[in-house]
Each structure stands twice: as C-alpha cells, then as structure tokens.
Amino acid sequence: MLTKQKKVRAINKAKKHDTDTGSPEVQVSLLSKKIDELALHLKKNKKDNHSRRGLLKMVADRRKHIIYLKKKNPTGYNKLAKTLGLKEAK
C-alpha cells in the first residue's frame, strides 16, 4: 500500500500543473509505484494469488493508459518514459 508521502512524490514527478491529479501521466506514475510495491509483496508471499490478480489488473490498466498517452501525446509519453524508466509499449 502506498503511503501518502510516496503518493505525493509520484504525483509530483509527473504532474503538468499544480492541481493535476488525474492526467494520464499522473495515473501511469501512480500505477507504476503501486505495481512496484505489490511486486515486492509478492516476492515475499508467493502464494498470495488474490494480490497477484490485482497486480495483473494494474499492469493491464497501466498498459492501456500508456497506449492512450502515446497516441494522444507522444512527447509527453517520451518524457514520462524517461522519468519513470518505462520500456516501450505496443
């Protein structure tokens, strides 16, 4: 689970303006942070299949946001990919 401080840091990395909390860039940033946290949890708890399903849903959701962002704003996607260290999305 993300703490409030981690969430604020993830938002600050990707926000476009001061009150930006819902842009695709911010959503991808938050999902990436949640995915990282959950992946660490699953390394310790290998049999937690319910969390594994949630992880797969988050990865799919992030992929959809990345594809949308890449289509609508390629420069914003490139900037975000460099910031977060994302790999190429199809």
N, CA, C and O atoms as a GROMACS GRO file, in nm:
protein
  360
    1MET      N    1   0.084  -0.117   0.000
    1MET     CA    2   0.000   0.000   0.000
    1MET      C    3   0.088   0.124   0.000
    1MET      O    4   0.188   0.131   0.072
    2LEU      N    5   0.051   0.221  -0.081
    2LEU     CA    6   0.129   0.345  -0.088
    2LEU      C    7   0.096   0.437   0.028
    2LEU      O    8  -0.021   0.457   0.062
    3THR      N    9   0.199   0.492   0.089
    3THR     CA   10   0.176   0.592   0.192
    3THR      C   11   0.146   0.725   0.123
    3THR      O   12   0.171   0.740   0.003
    4LYS      N   13   0.094   0.818   0.197
    4LYS     CA   14   0.059   0.947   0.141
    4LYS      C   15   0.183   1.018   0.084
    4LYS      O   16   0.175   1.084  -0.020
    5GLN      N   17   0.296   1.004   0.152
    5GLN     CA   18   0.419   1.070   0.106
    5GLN      C   19   0.467   1.012  -0.026
    5GLN      O   20   0.509   1.086  -0.114
    6LYS      N   21   0.461   0.879  -0.039
    6LYS     CA   22   0.503   0.816  -0.164
    6LYS      C   23   0.411   0.856  -0.279
    6LYS      O   24   0.455   0.876  -0.392
    7LYS      N   25   0.283   0.867  -0.248
    7LYS     CA   26   0.185   0.905  -0.349
    7LYS      C   27   0.210   1.048  -0.396
    7LYS      O   28   0.204   1.077  -0.516
    8VAL      N   29   0.238   1.137  -0.304
    8VAL     CA   30   0.265   1.277  -0.338
    8VAL      C   31   0.392   1.288  -0.422
    8VAL      O   32   0.397   1.366  -0.518
    9ARG      N   33   0.494   1.210  -0.388
    9ARG     CA   34   0.618   1.210  -0.468
    9ARG      C   35   0.593   1.161  -0.609
    9ARG      O   36   0.647   1.217  -0.705
   10ALA      N   37   0.512   1.057  -0.623
   10ALA     CA   38   0.481   1.003  -0.757
   10ALA      C   39   0.402   1.105  -0.838
   10ALA      O   40   0.424   1.118  -0.959
   11ILE      N   41   0.310   1.176  -0.775
   11ILE     CA   42   0.232   1.278  -0.845
   11ILE      C   43   0.322   1.394  -0.886
   11ILE      O   44   0.310   1.445  -0.997
   12ASN      N   45   0.411   1.434  -0.797
   12ASN     CA   46   0.499   1.548  -0.827
   12ASN      C   47   0.593   1.518  -0.944
   12ASN      O   48   0.632   1.610  -1.017
   13LYS      N   49   0.630   1.392  -0.962
   13LYS     CA   50   0.718   1.355  -1.073
   13LYS      C   51   0.651   1.378  -1.208
   13LYS      O   52   0.717   1.414  -1.306
   14ALA      N   53   0.518   1.358  -1.215
   14ALA     CA   54   0.452   1.353  -1.345
   14ALA      C   55   0.349   1.463  -1.369
   14ALA      O   56   0.294   1.471  -1.479
   15LYS      N   57   0.321   1.546  -1.270
   15LYS     CA   58   0.212   1.642  -1.288
   15LYS      C   59   0.245   1.750  -1.390
   15LYS      O   60   0.361   1.789  -1.407
   16LYS      N   61   0.140   1.798  -1.458
   16LYS     CA   62   0.155   1.902  -1.558
   16LYS      C   63   0.143   2.042  -1.496
   16LYS      O   64   0.212   2.135  -1.537
   17HIS      N   65   0.055   2.054  -1.397
   17HIS     CA   66   0.036   2.181  -1.327
   17HIS      C   67   0.009   2.152  -1.180
   17HIS      O   68   0.005   2.036  -1.139
   18ASP      N   69  -0.008   2.255  -1.100
   18ASP     CA   70  -0.014   2.240  -0.954
   18ASP      C   71  -0.128   2.150  -0.905
   18ASP      O   72  -0.109   2.076  -0.808
   19THR      N   73  -0.244   2.155  -0.970
   19THR     CA   74  -0.358   2.078  -0.920
   19THR      C   75  -0.384   1.952  -1.002
   19THR      O   76  -0.492   1.895  -0.996
   20ASP      N   77  -0.286   1.908  -1.078
   20ASP     CA   78  -0.301   1.791  -1.165
   20ASP      C   79  -0.292   1.662  -1.084
   20ASP      O   80  -0.188   1.630  -1.028
   21THR      N   81  -0.404   1.589  -1.080
   21THR     CA   82  -0.403   1.459  -1.012
   21THR      C   83  -0.464   1.349  -1.097
   21THR      O   84  -0.463   1.233  -1.056
   22GLY      N   85  -0.516   1.380  -1.214
   22GLY     CA   86  -0.585   1.279  -1.292
   22GLY      C   87  -0.540   1.264  -1.435
   22GLY      O   88  -0.601   1.187  -1.510
   23SER      N   89  -0.437   1.333  -1.475
   23SER     CA   90  -0.390   1.321  -1.612
   23SER      C   91  -0.332   1.181  -1.634
   23SER      O   92  -0.295   1.115  -1.538
   24PRO      N   93  -0.325   1.136  -1.759
   24PRO     CA   94  -0.269   1.003  -1.784
   24PRO      C   95  -0.127   0.987  -1.732
   24PRO      O   96  -0.088   0.879  -1.686
   25GLU      N   97  -0.049   1.094  -1.738
   25GLU     CA   98   0.088   1.087  -1.687
   25GLU      C   99   0.091   1.055  -1.538
   25GLU      O  100   0.168   0.971  -1.493
   26VAL      N  101   0.006   1.124  -1.463
   26VAL     CA  102   0.000   1.103  -1.318
   26VAL      C  103  -0.053   0.963  -1.287
   26VAL      O  104  -0.003   0.896  -1.198
   27GLN      N  105  -0.154   0.919  -1.362
   27GLN     CA  106  -0.210   0.787  -1.338
   27GLN      C  107  -0.108   0.677  -1.365
   27GLN      O  108  -0.099   0.580  -1.290
   28VAL      N  109  -0.031   0.692  -1.471
   28VAL     CA  110   0.074   0.594  -1.502
   28VAL      C  111   0.179   0.595  -1.391
   28VAL      O  112   0.227   0.489  -1.351
   29SER      N  113   0.214   0.712  -1.343
   29SER     CA  114   0.313   0.723  -1.237
   29SER      C  115   0.265   0.653  -1.109
   29SER      O  116   0.340   0.579  -1.046
   30LEU      N  117   0.140   0.677  -1.071
   30LEU     CA  118   0.085   0.613  -0.952
   30LEU      C  119   0.074   0.462  -0.969
   30LEU      O  120   0.108   0.386  -0.878
   31LEU      N  121   0.027   0.419  -1.084
   31LEU     CA  122   0.016   0.276  -1.108
   31LEU      C  123   0.154   0.208  -1.105
   31LEU      O  124   0.167   0.098  -1.053
   32SER      N  125   0.254   0.275  -1.159
   32SER     CA  126   0.389   0.218  -1.157
   32SER      C  127   0.438   0.201  -1.014
   32SER      O  128   0.500   0.099  -0.980
   33LYS      N  129   0.411   0.300  -0.931
   33LYS     CA  130   0.453   0.292  -0.791
   33LYS      C  131   0.380   0.178  -0.719
   33LYS      O  132   0.442   0.102  -0.644
   34LYS      N  133   0.247   0.166  -0.743
   34LYS     CA  134   0.170   0.059  -0.681
   34LYS      C  135   0.218  -0.078  -0.728
   34LYS      O  136   0.226  -0.172  -0.650
   35ILE      N  137   0.248  -0.088  -0.857
   35ILE     CA  138   0.296  -0.215  -0.912
   35ILE      C  139   0.428  -0.255  -0.849
   35ILE      O  140   0.448  -0.372  -0.816
   36ASP      N  141   0.518  -0.160  -0.831
   36ASP     CA  142   0.646  -0.188  -0.767
   36ASP      C  143   0.627  -0.239  -0.624
   36ASP      O  144   0.691  -0.335  -0.582
   37GLU      N  145   0.539  -0.172  -0.550
   37GLU     CA  146   0.513  -0.212  -0.411
   37GLU      C  147   0.454  -0.352  -0.404
   37GLU      O  148   0.495  -0.434  -0.322
   38LEU      N  149   0.358  -0.379  -0.492
   38LEU     CA  150   0.292  -0.509  -0.491
   38LEU      C  151   0.385  -0.620  -0.538
   38LEU      O  152   0.376  -0.733  -0.489
   39ALA      N  153   0.474  -0.590  -0.629
   39ALA     CA  154   0.571  -0.689  -0.675
   39ALA      C  155   0.664  -0.730  -0.560
   39ALA      O  156   0.697  -0.847  -0.546
   40LEU      N  157   0.704  -0.632  -0.480
   40LEU     CA  158   0.787  -0.665  -0.362
   40LEU      C  159   0.710  -0.753  -0.264
   40LEU      O  160   0.766  -0.847  -0.208
   41HIS      N  161   0.583  -0.723  -0.245
   41HIS     CA  162   0.499  -0.804  -0.156
   41HIS      C  163   0.490  -0.948  -0.206
   41HIS      O  164   0.498  -1.043  -0.129
   42LEU      N  165   0.473  -0.961  -0.338
   42LEU     CA  166   0.456  -1.095  -0.395
   42LEU      C  167   0.585  -1.176  -0.395
   42LEU      O  168   0.581  -1.299  -0.398
   43LYS      N  169   0.699  -1.110  -0.392
   43LYS     CA  170   0.825  -1.183  -0.380
   43LYS      C  171   0.835  -1.251  -0.244
   43LYS      O  172   0.891  -1.360  -0.232
   44LYS      N  173   0.781  -1.186  -0.142
   44LYS     CA  174   0.784  -1.243  -0.007
   44LYS      C  175   0.671  -1.344   0.013
   44LYS      O  176   0.689  -1.443   0.084
   45ASN      N  177   0.556  -1.319  -0.049
   45ASN     CA  178   0.437  -1.401  -0.029
   45ASN      C  179   0.396  -1.466  -0.161
   45ASN      O  180   0.305  -1.420  -0.228
   46LYS      N  181   0.463  -1.571  -0.195
   46LYS     CA  182   0.447  -1.634  -0.326
   46LYS      C  183   0.308  -1.694  -0.348
   46LYS      O  184   0.265  -1.707  -0.463
   47LYS      N  185   0.238  -1.730  -0.243
   47LYS     CA  186   0.109  -1.796  -0.258
   47LYS      C  187  -0.010  -1.700  -0.251
   47LYS      O  188  -0.124  -1.744  -0.248
   48ASP      N  189   0.016  -1.572  -0.249
   48ASP     CA  190  -0.091  -1.473  -0.240
   48ASP      C  191  -0.151  -1.448  -0.379
   48ASP      O  192  -0.117  -1.350  -0.446
   49ASN      N  193  -0.239  -1.537  -0.420
   49ASN     CA  194  -0.294  -1.530  -0.555
   49ASN      C  195  -0.394  -1.416  -0.574
   49ASN      O  196  -0.412  -1.367  -0.685
   50HIS      N  197  -0.459  -1.374  -0.467
   50HIS     CA  198  -0.553  -1.263  -0.478
   50HIS      C  199  -0.479  -1.133  -0.512
   50HIS      O  200  -0.525  -1.054  -0.596
   51SER      N  201  -0.367  -1.112  -0.448
   51SER     CA  202  -0.287  -0.994  -0.479
   51SER      C  203  -0.224  -1.004  -0.617
   51SER      O  204  -0.207  -0.902  -0.685
   52ARG      N  205  -0.191  -1.124  -0.658
   52ARG     CA  206  -0.134  -1.145  -0.792
   52ARG      C  207  -0.234  -1.104  -0.899
   52ARG      O  208  -0.198  -1.043  -1.000
   53ARG      N  209  -0.361  -1.136  -0.876
   53ARG     CA  210  -0.466  -1.097  -0.971
   53ARG      C  211  -0.479  -0.945  -0.976
   53ARG      O  212  -0.493  -0.888  -1.084
   54GLY      N  213  -0.473  -0.881  -0.861
   54GLY     CA  214  -0.478  -0.735  -0.857
   54GLY      C  215  -0.360  -0.673  -0.930
   54GLY      O  216  -0.374  -0.572  -0.998
   55LEU      N  217  -0.243  -0.735  -0.915
   55LEU     CA  218  -0.124  -0.687  -0.985
   55LEU      C  219  -0.143  -0.694  -1.136
   55LEU      O  220  -0.110  -0.600  -1.208
   56LEU      N  221  -0.197  -0.805  -1.184
   56LEU     CA  222  -0.220  -0.820  -1.328
   56LEU      C  223  -0.319  -0.717  -1.380
   56LEU      O  224  -0.304  -0.666  -1.491
   57LYS      N  225  -0.421  -0.686  -1.300
   57LYS     CA  226  -0.518  -0.584  -1.340
   57LYS      C  227  -0.452  -0.446  -1.348
   57LYS      O  228  -0.479  -0.369  -1.440
   58MET      N  229  -0.366  -0.416  -1.251
   58MET     CA  230  -0.296  -0.288  -1.252
   58MET      C  231  -0.202  -0.275  -1.371
   58MET      O  232  -0.192  -0.169  -1.432
   59VAL      N  233  -0.133  -0.383  -1.404
   59VAL     CA  234  -0.042  -0.382  -1.518
   59VAL      C  235  -0.121  -0.358  -1.647
   59VAL      O  236  -0.078  -0.281  -1.732
   60ALA      N  237  -0.235  -0.423  -1.661
   60ALA     CA  238  -0.318  -0.404  -1.780
   60ALA      C  239  -0.371  -0.262  -1.787
   60ALA      O  240  -0.374  -0.202  -1.895
   61ASP      N  241  -0.412  -0.207  -1.673
   61ASP     CA  242  -0.462  -0.070  -1.670
   61ASP      C  243  -0.353   0.029  -1.706
   61ASP      O  244  -0.377   0.124  -1.781
   62ARG      N  245  -0.233   0.007  -1.653
   62ARG     CA  246  -0.121   0.096  -1.686
   62ARG      C  247  -0.087   0.088  -1.835
   62ARG      O  248  -0.058   0.189  -1.898
   63ARG      N  249  -0.091  -0.032  -1.890
   63ARG     CA  250  -0.063  -0.050  -2.032
   63ARG      C  251  -0.163   0.028  -2.118
   63ARG      O  252  -0.125   0.090  -2.216
   64LYS      N  253  -0.290   0.025  -2.079
   64LYS     CA  254  -0.394   0.100  -2.152
   64LYS      C  255  -0.368   0.250  -2.144
   64LYS      O  256  -0.381   0.321  -2.244
   65HIS      N  257  -0.331   0.297  -2.026
   65HIS     CA  258  -0.302   0.440  -2.011
   65HIS      C  259  -0.180   0.480  -2.095
   65HIS      O  260  -0.179   0.587  -2.155
   66ILE      N  261  -0.080   0.394  -2.098
   66ILE     CA  262   0.041   0.424  -2.175
   66ILE      C  263   0.010   0.429  -2.324
   66ILE      O  264   0.057   0.518  -2.394
   67ILE      N  265  -0.070   0.336  -2.372
   67ILE     CA  266  -0.107   0.334  -2.514
   67ILE      C  267  -0.185   0.460  -2.549
   67ILE      O  268  -0.162   0.521  -2.654
   68TYR      N  269  -0.278   0.499  -2.462
   68TYR     CA  270  -0.356   0.621  -2.484
   68TYR      C  271  -0.264   0.743  -2.487
   68TYR      O  272  -0.275   0.827  -2.576
   69LEU      N  273  -0.176   0.752  -2.392
   69LEU     CA  274  -0.085   0.866  -2.382
   69LEU      C  275   0.007   0.872  -2.503
   69LEU      O  276   0.033   0.980  -2.557
   70LYS      N  277   0.056   0.757  -2.546
   70LYS     CA  278   0.145   0.752  -2.661
   70LYS      C  279   0.074   0.798  -2.788
   70LYS      O  280   0.135   0.862  -2.874
   71LYS      N  281  -0.055   0.766  -2.798
   71LYS     CA  282  -0.132   0.805  -2.916
   71LYS      C  283  -0.168   0.954  -2.913
   71LYS      O  284  -0.160   1.021  -3.016
   72LYS      N  285  -0.205   1.006  -2.798
   72LYS     CA  286  -0.251   1.145  -2.787
   72LYS      C  287  -0.138   1.246  -2.769
   72LYS      O  288  -0.147   1.358  -2.818
   73ASN      N  289  -0.032   1.206  -2.698
   73ASN     CA  290   0.075   1.300  -2.667
   73ASN      C  291   0.209   1.227  -2.664
   73ASN      O  292   0.260   1.193  -2.557
   74PRO      N  293   0.267   1.202  -2.783
   74PRO     CA  294   0.393   1.125  -2.788
   74PRO      C  295   0.508   1.191  -2.712
   74PRO      O  296   0.589   1.121  -2.652
   75THR      N  297   0.516   1.323  -2.715
   75THR     CA  298   0.626   1.389  -2.643
   75THR      C  299   0.609   1.373  -2.492
   75THR      O  300   0.707   1.354  -2.420
   76GLY      N  301   0.486   1.382  -2.445
   76GLY     CA  302   0.459   1.361  -2.303
   76GLY      C  303   0.491   1.219  -2.262
   76GLY      O  304   0.540   1.195  -2.151
   77TYR      N  305   0.462   1.125  -2.351
   77TYR     CA  306   0.494   0.985  -2.322
   77TYR      C  307   0.645   0.965  -2.312
   77TYR      O  308   0.694   0.900  -2.219
   78ASN      N  309   0.719   1.022  -2.407
   78ASN     CA  310   0.865   1.006  -2.405
   78ASN      C  311   0.926   1.064  -2.278
   78ASN      O  312   1.016   1.006  -2.219
   79LYS      N  313   0.875   1.181  -2.237
   79LYS     CA  314   0.924   1.245  -2.115
   79LYS      C  315   0.894   1.157  -1.993
   79LYS      O  316   0.980   1.138  -1.907
   80LEU      N  317   0.772   1.103  -1.988
   80LEU     CA  318   0.733   1.019  -1.876
   80LEU      C  319   0.812   0.889  -1.874
   80LEU      O  320   0.852   0.841  -1.768
   81ALA      N  321   0.835   0.832  -1.992
   81ALA     CA  322   0.910   0.706  -2.001
   81ALA      C  323   1.052   0.724  -1.950
   81ALA      O  324   1.106   0.636  -1.883
   82LYS      N  325   1.114   0.838  -1.980
   82LYS     CA  326   1.249   0.865  -1.929
   82LYS      C  327   1.247   0.885  -1.778
   82LYS      O  328   1.336   0.837  -1.707
   83THR      N  329   1.146   0.956  -1.730
   83THR     CA  330   1.136   0.984  -1.586
   83THR      C  331   1.115   0.857  -1.505
   83THR      O  332   1.180   0.837  -1.402
   84LEU      N  333   1.025   0.770  -1.552
   84LEU     CA  334   0.990   0.650  -1.476
   84LEU      C  335   1.071   0.528  -1.516
   84LEU      O  336   1.067   0.426  -1.447
   85GLY      N  337   1.145   0.537  -1.626
   85GLY     CA  338   1.222   0.423  -1.672
   85GLY      C  339   1.136   0.314  -1.732
   85GLY      O  340   1.161   0.196  -1.711
   86LEU      N  341   1.032   0.355  -1.806
   86LEU     CA  342   0.941   0.259  -1.867
   86LEU      C  343   1.000   0.202  -1.995
   86LEU      O  344   1.078   0.267  -2.063
   87LYS      N  345   0.960   0.081  -2.026
   87LYS     CA  346   1.000   0.019  -2.152
   87LYS      C  347   0.898   0.056  -2.259
   87LYS      O  348   0.793   0.113  -2.229
   88GLU      N  349   0.928   0.023  -2.382
   88GLU     CA  350   0.842   0.052  -2.495
   88GLU      C  351   0.711  -0.025  -2.484
   88GLU      O  352   0.711  -0.146  -2.460
   89ALA      N  353   0.597   0.046  -2.503
   89ALA     CA  354   0.466  -0.018  -2.504
   89ALA      C  355   0.422  -0.037  -2.648
   89ALA      O  356   0.457   0.043  -2.735
   90LYS      N  357   0.345  -0.141  -2.673
   90LYS     CA  358   0.297  -0.168  -2.809
   90LYS      C  359   0.185  -0.075  -2.848
   90LYS      O  360   0.132  -0.085  -2.959
   0.00000   0.00000   0.00000
